[in-house]
Amino acid sequence: MATAGGPSIEHIRELAQERGIEFYFAQFVDMYARPSAKLVPAANLDDLVKEGAGFAGFAAGEIGQLPSDPDIAAIPDLRSFTPVPWEPSLGRFACDIYVEGEEWPYDPRTILRRQLERARAKGFEFKMGLELEYFLVQEDGNGGIKVADALDTLEKPCYDLKGLTRNYESSCAASPTTSTGSAGATTPMTTRTRTTSSSRTSPTRTTSRAATAASSSATWCTPLRSSRGCSRRSCRSRSRT
């Protein structure tokens, strides 16, 4: 079985007791990677490992079953044991699907495992790389979250120029000299500083240091200006002289 060479049941039981884990998620995914799970009391760990968590496969998702097919059993892979970081009393197992004691051929984990065995037999070595991504969100005041940019409503917002322009100032504040590309490379950001006068009729008029800092030095976002001018709020609020 998939748990060969993994930690023992007793080891997991000890870890669970040390961490105060009371329940396990017995989790699997269907052919579209939609996760399903059952909540199993920690006291039933032995039964979970031996018999699995039962599901009506047709109701659980697209996993190659008809309503007339026998129930599926989600058998945990003990190597996948993971304490849930945001819920100290909960642990999680990734499970392999069995039907009447046999591996279910439409289980994505079974498909992957069999393909790896075929590739290994032909001398291939499977390697995998991960690309980490994140979402910028804000708390909505009601215990939930929302997208940080309220105008980010595009179906495919990645690399959106308008979105970059809206958030240009905050990006500059976070990193005034560099920006990070999709591959993690660091790219210099080009800005142009333009000094203006506080008086149209006296270009050389001397102003106080505070006034100069407040209004006489403006940083223009050269690559983002259009025929209508720069879309940065700070740029729109300044008079161009």
HELIX and SHEET records of a PDB file:
HELIX    1   1 ILE A    9  ARG A   19  1                                  11    
HELIX    2   2 ALA A   42  ASN A   44  5                                   3    
HELIX    3   3 LEU A   45  GLU A   51  1                                   7    
HELIX    4   4 GLY A   57  ALA A   60  1                                   4    
HELIX    5   5 LEU A   78  SER A   80  5                                   3    
HELIX    6   6 PRO A  108  ALA A  121  1                                  14    
HELIX    7   7 LEU A  161  ARG A  166  1                                   6    
HELIX    8   8 TYR A  168  ALA A  174  1                                   7    
HELIX    9   9 ARG A  209  ALA A  211  1                                   3    
HELIX   10  10 THR A  212  SER A  216  3                                   5    
HELIX   11  11 THR A  222  LEU A  224  5                                   3    
HELIX   12  12 ARG A  233  ARG A  236  1                                   4    
SHEET    1   A 5 PRO A  35  PRO A  41  0                                        
SHEET    2   A 5 PHE A  23  VAL A  29 -1                                        
SHEET    3   A 5 LEU A  90  VAL A  99  1                                        
SHEET    4   A 5 ILE A  72  PRO A  76 -1                                        
SHEET    5   A 5 ALA A  53  PHE A  55 -1                                        
SHEET    1   B 4 PRO A  35  PRO A  41  0                                        
SHEET    2   B 4 PHE A  23  VAL A  29 -1                                        
SHEET    3   B 4 LEU A  90  VAL A  99  1                                        
SHEET    4   B 4 THR A  82  PRO A  83 -1                                        
SHEET    1   C 4 PRO A  35  PRO A  41  0                                        
SHEET    2   C 4 PHE A  23  VAL A  29 -1                                        
SHEET    3   C 4 LEU A  90  VAL A  99  1                                        
SHEET    4   C 4 GLU A 102  GLU A 103 -1                                        
SHEET    1   D 2 VAL A 137  GLU A 139  0                                        
SHEET    2   D 2 ILE A 145  VAL A 147 -1                                        
SHEET    1   E 2 THR A 178  THR A 180  0                                        
SHEET    2   E 2 THR A 186  PRO A 188 -1                                        
SHEET    1   F 2 ARG A 192  THR A 195  0                                        
SHEET    2   F 2 SER A 217  TRP A 220 -1                                        
END                                                                             
